[in-house]
Amino acid sequence: MKKNTALSRANTYKKVKSILNAQRADMSLLTVQCTPRSTSLQGELLKIGGDEFQTQEVAKILDQIILLTPSLSSDLINWNLNGSSIEKK
């Protein structure tokens, strides 16, 4: 059972990282933690090169992550994500 859980966790992490990479998120600024049921984002959400994301781009990333894991938590320096609200700090 533990082996299957570890594979699911690794698979979830790989998919979340793929979503972030597809949107050109600078992964060196983010800490991503995943389980099959939740994802946590910590740090700063910027594009590679330091450009800011637009609110619509962040919404797209979150929509894709929520399809994978039903729970999303964040402690981002530059974005406030509360429920259905996405606000630039």
VMD Tcl script that builds the backbone (N, CA, C; Angstrom):
set m [mol new atoms 267]
animate dup $m
set s [atomselect $m all]
$s set {name element resname resid chain x y z} {
  {N N MET 1 A 0.816 -1.201 0.000}
  {CA C MET 1 A 0.000 0.000 0.000}
  {C C MET 1 A 0.857 1.262 0.000}
  {N N LYS 2 A 1.910 1.295 0.816}
  {CA C LYS 2 A 2.756 2.473 0.875}
  {C C LYS 2 A 3.417 2.736 -0.467}
  {N N LYS 3 A 3.804 1.683 -1.167}
  {CA C LYS 3 A 4.452 1.850 -2.460}
  {C C LYS 3 A 3.511 2.539 -3.447}
  {N N ASN 4 A 2.246 2.132 -3.503}
  {CA C ASN 4 A 1.271 2.757 -4.387}
  {C C ASN 4 A 1.042 4.220 -4.026}
  {N N THR 5 A 0.983 4.527 -2.719}
  {CA C THR 5 A 0.802 5.902 -2.274}
  {C C THR 5 A 1.984 6.755 -2.705}
  {N N ALA 6 A 3.203 6.232 -2.555}
  {CA C ALA 6 A 4.395 6.976 -2.955}
  {C C ALA 6 A 4.391 7.229 -4.458}
  {N N LEU 7 A 3.976 6.246 -5.231}
  {CA C LEU 7 A 3.919 6.436 -6.676}
  {C C LEU 7 A 2.874 7.478 -7.035}
  {N N SER 8 A 1.738 7.442 -6.365}
  {CA C SER 8 A 0.701 8.433 -6.628}
  {C C SER 8 A 1.175 9.832 -6.274}
  {N N ARG 9 A 1.887 9.964 -5.169}
  {CA C ARG 9 A 2.414 11.255 -4.746}
  {C C ARG 9 A 3.434 11.765 -5.768}
  {N N ALA 10 A 4.315 10.884 -6.203}
  {CA C ALA 10 A 5.321 11.263 -7.191}
  {C C ALA 10 A 4.666 11.632 -8.520}
  {N N ASN 11 A 3.664 10.884 -8.907}
  {CA C ASN 11 A 2.958 11.157 -10.153}
  {C C ASN 11 A 2.219 12.495 -10.082}
  {N N THR 12 A 1.581 12.762 -8.947}
  {CA C THR 12 A 0.883 14.034 -8.755}
  {C C THR 12 A 1.871 15.191 -8.829}
  {N N TYR 13 A 3.002 15.066 -8.143}
  {CA C TYR 13 A 4.034 16.105 -8.161}
  {C C TYR 13 A 4.517 16.345 -9.585}
  {N N LYS 14 A 4.763 15.285 -10.318}
  {CA C LYS 14 A 5.251 15.396 -11.701}
  {C C LYS 14 A 4.238 16.150 -12.571}
  {N N LYS 15 A 2.959 15.863 -12.389}
  {CA C LYS 15 A 1.931 16.530 -13.185}
  {C C LYS 15 A 1.787 17.999 -12.807}
  {N N VAL 16 A 1.847 18.307 -11.508}
  {CA C VAL 16 A 1.763 19.706 -11.069}
  {C C VAL 16 A 2.968 20.486 -11.586}
  {N N LYS 17 A 4.139 19.898 -11.492}
  {CA C LYS 17 A 5.346 20.552 -11.990}
  {C C LYS 17 A 5.252 20.777 -13.502}
  {N N SER 18 A 4.675 19.836 -14.210}
  {CA C SER 18 A 4.491 19.971 -15.654}
  {C C SER 18 A 3.560 21.143 -15.984}
  {N N ILE 19 A 2.504 21.312 -15.203}
  {CA C ILE 19 A 1.576 22.436 -15.386}
  {C C ILE 19 A 2.317 23.756 -15.201}
  {N N LEU 20 A 3.094 23.843 -14.123}
  {CA C LEU 20 A 3.842 25.066 -13.834}
  {C C LEU 20 A 4.896 25.346 -14.904}
  {N N ASN 21 A 5.588 24.303 -15.351}
  {CA C ASN 21 A 6.597 24.471 -16.397}
  {C C ASN 21 A 5.976 24.906 -17.723}
  {N N ALA 22 A 4.803 24.384 -18.035}
  {CA C ALA 22 A 4.125 24.752 -19.278}
  {C C ALA 22 A 3.782 26.245 -19.309}
  {N N GLN 23 A 3.557 26.824 -18.128}
  {CA C GLN 23 A 3.257 28.255 -18.039}
  {C C GLN 23 A 4.518 29.082 -17.790}
  {N N ARG 24 A 5.681 28.439 -17.846}
  {CA C ARG 24 A 6.994 29.088 -17.686}
  {C C ARG 24 A 7.208 29.673 -16.300}
  {N N ALA 25 A 6.699 28.983 -15.267}
  {CA C ALA 25 A 6.919 29.408 -13.890}
  {C C ALA 25 A 8.373 29.131 -13.508}
  {N N ASP 26 A 8.964 30.068 -12.773}
  {CA C ASP 26 A 10.334 29.901 -12.303}
  {C C ASP 26 A 10.309 28.970 -11.095}
  {N N MET 27 A 10.647 27.719 -11.318}
  {CA C MET 27 A 10.561 26.708 -10.264}
  {C C MET 27 A 11.613 26.902 -9.180}
  {N N SER 28 A 12.638 27.707 -9.448}
  {CA C SER 28 A 13.654 27.950 -8.424}
  {C C SER 28 A 13.110 28.839 -7.299}
  {N N LEU 29 A 11.972 29.495 -7.538}
  {CA C LEU 29 A 11.370 30.378 -6.543}
  {C C LEU 29 A 10.214 29.735 -5.792}
  {N N LEU 30 A 9.832 28.541 -6.211}
  {CA C LEU 30 A 8.659 27.862 -5.641}
  {C C LEU 30 A 9.035 26.580 -4.916}
  {N N THR 31 A 8.309 26.317 -3.857}
  {CA C THR 31 A 8.345 25.005 -3.213}
  {C C THR 31 A 6.974 24.393 -3.449}
  {N N VAL 32 A 6.969 23.225 -4.043}
  {CA C VAL 32 A 5.718 22.530 -4.362}
  {C C VAL 32 A 5.693 21.222 -3.576}
  {N N GLN 33 A 4.622 21.016 -2.831}
  {CA C GLN 33 A 4.427 19.764 -2.105}
  {C C GLN 33 A 3.091 19.176 -2.540}
  {N N CYS 34 A 3.111 17.879 -2.811}
  {CA C CYS 34 A 1.898 17.231 -3.315}
  {C C CYS 34 A 1.634 15.913 -2.608}
  {N N THR 35 A 0.358 15.639 -2.474}
  {CA C THR 35 A -0.138 14.314 -2.155}
  {C C THR 35 A -1.226 14.050 -3.200}
  {N N PRO 36 A -1.734 12.849 -3.277}
  {CA C PRO 36 A -2.803 12.608 -4.243}
  {C C PRO 36 A -4.050 13.461 -3.988}
  {N N ARG 37 A -4.198 14.008 -2.761}
  {CA C ARG 37 A -5.389 14.783 -2.426}
  {C C ARG 37 A -5.141 16.277 -2.239}
  {N N SER 38 A -3.880 16.711 -2.195}
  {CA C SER 38 A -3.640 18.130 -1.963}
  {C C SER 38 A -2.326 18.604 -2.598}
  {N N THR 39 A -2.299 19.890 -2.873}
  {CA C THR 39 A -1.105 20.544 -3.395}
  {C C THR 39 A -0.873 21.803 -2.575}
  {N N SER 40 A 0.396 22.054 -2.254}
  {CA C SER 40 A 0.771 23.258 -1.529}
  {C C SER 40 A 1.839 23.999 -2.332}
  {N N LEU 41 A 1.625 25.307 -2.515}
  {CA C LEU 41 A 2.588 26.163 -3.203}
  {C C LEU 41 A 3.119 27.189 -2.219}
  {N N GLN 42 A 4.431 27.312 -2.148}
  {CA C GLN 42 A 5.052 28.288 -1.257}
  {C C GLN 42 A 6.164 29.002 -2.009}
  {N N GLY 43 A 6.367 30.271 -1.668}
  {CA C GLY 43 A 7.436 31.040 -2.292}
  {C C GLY 43 A 6.882 32.167 -3.129}
  {N N GLU 44 A 7.476 32.339 -4.305}
  {CA C GLU 44 A 7.085 33.429 -5.200}
  {C C GLU 44 A 6.741 32.863 -6.570}
  {N N LEU 45 A 5.594 33.254 -7.086}
  {CA C LEU 45 A 5.133 32.771 -8.383}
  {C C LEU 45 A 5.428 33.818 -9.447}
  {N N LEU 46 A 6.539 33.604 -10.145}
  {CA C LEU 46 A 6.965 34.478 -11.244}
  {C C LEU 46 A 7.298 33.621 -12.449}
  {N N LYS 47 A 7.296 34.254 -13.614}
  {CA C LYS 47 A 7.731 33.570 -14.824}
  {C C LYS 47 A 9.258 33.524 -14.859}
  {N N ILE 48 A 9.772 32.600 -15.645}
  {CA C ILE 48 A 11.213 32.558 -15.870}
  {C C ILE 48 A 11.639 33.902 -16.442}
  {N N GLY 49 A 12.655 34.489 -15.888}
  {CA C GLY 49 A 13.102 35.812 -16.310}
  {C C GLY 49 A 12.581 36.916 -15.414}
  {N N GLY 50 A 11.702 36.574 -14.468}
  {CA C GLY 50 A 11.216 37.542 -13.493}
  {C C GLY 50 A 9.941 38.275 -13.848}
  {N N ASP 51 A 9.353 37.978 -15.003}
  {CA C ASP 51 A 8.093 38.632 -15.377}
  {C C ASP 51 A 6.964 38.157 -14.472}
  {N N GLU 52 A 6.003 39.057 -14.243}
  {CA C GLU 52 A 4.840 38.740 -13.421}
  {C C GLU 52 A 3.795 37.977 -14.243}
  {N N PHE 53 A 3.056 37.112 -13.579}
  {CA C PHE 53 A 1.897 36.479 -14.187}
  {C C PHE 53 A 0.722 37.445 -14.128}
  {N N GLN 54 A -0.156 37.349 -15.079}
  {CA C GLN 54 A -1.436 38.050 -15.042}
  {C C GLN 54 A -2.413 37.190 -14.240}
  {N N THR 55 A -3.437 37.817 -13.700}
  {CA C THR 55 A -4.426 37.101 -12.888}
  {C C THR 55 A -5.035 35.931 -13.668}
  {N N GLN 56 A -5.320 36.131 -14.954}
  {CA C GLN 56 A -5.918 35.072 -15.772}
  {C C GLN 56 A -4.974 33.881 -15.913}
  {N N GLU 57 A -3.685 34.147 -15.974}
  {CA C GLU 57 A -2.704 33.066 -16.089}
  {C C GLU 57 A -2.634 32.260 -14.793}
  {N N VAL 58 A -2.679 32.944 -13.672}
  {CA C VAL 58 A -2.678 32.252 -12.373}
  {C C VAL 58 A -3.950 31.425 -12.241}
  {N N ALA 59 A -5.071 31.972 -12.658}
  {CA C ALA 59 A -6.338 31.236 -12.615}
  {C C ALA 59 A -6.259 29.965 -13.453}
  {N N LYS 60 A -5.635 30.041 -14.609}
  {CA C LYS 60 A -5.486 28.869 -15.482}
  {C C LYS 60 A -4.633 27.796 -14.805}
  {N N ILE 61 A -3.535 28.213 -14.184}
  {CA C ILE 61 A -2.673 27.268 -13.469}
  {C C ILE 61 A -3.459 26.581 -12.358}
  {N N LEU 62 A -4.175 27.375 -11.570}
  {CA C LEU 62 A -4.931 26.818 -10.444}
  {C C LEU 62 A -6.037 25.885 -10.907}
  {N N ASP 63 A -6.726 26.254 -11.983}
  {CA C ASP 63 A -7.784 25.391 -12.520}
  {C C ASP 63 A -7.226 24.027 -12.909}
  {N N GLN 64 A -6.049 24.017 -13.505}
  {CA C GLN 64 A -5.432 22.758 -13.924}
  {C C GLN 64 A -4.979 21.932 -12.725}
  {N N ILE 65 A -4.441 22.592 -11.698}
  {CA C ILE 65 A -4.006 21.873 -10.498}
  {C C ILE 65 A -5.199 21.288 -9.758}
  {N N ILE 66 A -6.284 22.052 -9.668}
  {CA C ILE 66 A -7.485 21.580 -8.965}
  {C C ILE 66 A -8.087 20.354 -9.643}
  {N N LEU 67 A -7.895 20.206 -10.931}
  {CA C LEU 67 A -8.364 18.994 -11.615}
  {C C LEU 67 A -7.612 17.757 -11.127}
  {N N LEU 68 A -6.370 17.950 -10.671}
  {CA C LEU 68 A -5.553 16.838 -10.181}
  {C C LEU 68 A -5.776 16.541 -8.704}
  {N N THR 69 A -5.838 17.592 -7.900}
  {CA C THR 69 A -5.959 17.433 -6.452}
  {C C THR 69 A -7.094 18.320 -5.948}
  {N N PRO 70 A -7.983 17.780 -5.137}
  {CA C PRO 70 A -9.141 18.564 -4.697}
  {C C PRO 70 A -8.824 19.700 -3.726}
  {N N SER 71 A -7.645 19.682 -3.123}
  {CA C SER 71 A -7.300 20.705 -2.145}
  {C C SER 71 A -6.022 21.425 -2.562}
  {N N LEU 72 A -6.052 22.761 -2.482}
  {CA C LEU 72 A -4.886 23.571 -2.828}
  {C C LEU 72 A -4.669 24.594 -1.723}
  {N N SER 73 A -3.456 24.633 -1.198}
  {CA C SER 73 A -3.106 25.664 -0.225}
  {C C SER 73 A -1.897 26.420 -0.751}
  {N N SER 74 A -1.766 27.662 -0.298}
  {CA C SER 74 A -0.628 28.456 -0.787}
  {C C SER 74 A -0.161 29.435 0.282}
  {N N ASP 75 A 1.103 29.708 0.229}
  {CA C ASP 75 A 1.728 30.746 1.024}
  {C C ASP 75 A 2.707 31.442 0.077}
  {N N LEU 76 A 2.134 32.223 -0.837}
  {CA C LEU 76 A 2.923 32.884 -1.864}
  {C C LEU 76 A 3.212 34.325 -1.467}
  {N N ILE 77 A 4.400 34.771 -1.782}
  {CA C ILE 77 A 4.833 36.127 -1.455}
  {C C ILE 77 A 4.046 37.162 -2.255}
  {N N ASN 78 A 3.752 36.844 -3.500}
  {CA C ASN 78 A 3.194 37.855 -4.392}
  {C C ASN 78 A 1.749 37.608 -4.841}
  {N N TRP 79 A 1.113 36.543 -4.363}
  {CA C TRP 79 A -0.287 36.274 -4.712}
  {C C TRP 79 A -1.051 35.850 -3.478}
  {N N ASN 80 A -2.265 36.334 -3.360}
  {CA C ASN 80 A -3.170 35.934 -2.293}
  {C C ASN 80 A -4.252 35.068 -2.923}
  {N N LEU 81 A -4.261 33.787 -2.580}
  {CA C LEU 81 A -5.231 32.848 -3.140}
  {C C LEU 81 A -6.140 32.367 -2.017}
  {N N ASN 82 A -7.340 32.934 -1.959}
  {CA C ASN 82 A -8.314 32.571 -0.921}
  {C C ASN 82 A -9.598 32.115 -1.575}
  {N N GLY 83 A -9.885 30.841 -1.452}
  {CA C GLY 83 A -11.113 30.318 -2.045}
  {C C GLY 83 A -11.148 30.564 -3.540}
  {N N SER 84 A -12.130 31.326 -3.988}
  {CA C SER 84 A -12.248 31.605 -5.418}
  {C C SER 84 A -11.618 32.960 -5.779}
  {N N SER 85 A -10.963 33.600 -4.814}
  {CA C SER 85 A -10.347 34.902 -5.027}
  {C C SER 85 A -8.872 34.788 -5.343}
  {N N ILE 86 A -8.433 35.476 -6.394}
  {CA C ILE 86 A -7.026 35.524 -6.785}
  {C C ILE 86 A -6.650 37.000 -6.850}
  {N N GLU 87 A -5.750 37.395 -5.940}
  {CA C GLU 87 A -5.360 38.807 -5.884}
  {C C GLU 87 A -3.849 38.940 -5.841}
  {N N LYS 88 A -3.349 39.898 -6.588}
  {CA C LYS 88 A -1.927 40.249 -6.559}
  {C C LYS 88 A -1.653 40.986 -5.265}
  {N N LYS 89 A -0.573 40.612 -4.560}
  {CA C LYS 89 A -0.194 41.302 -3.320}
  {C C LYS 89 A 0.625 42.535 -3.642}
}
mol reanalyze $m
mol bondsrecalc $m
mol representation Tube
mol addrep $m
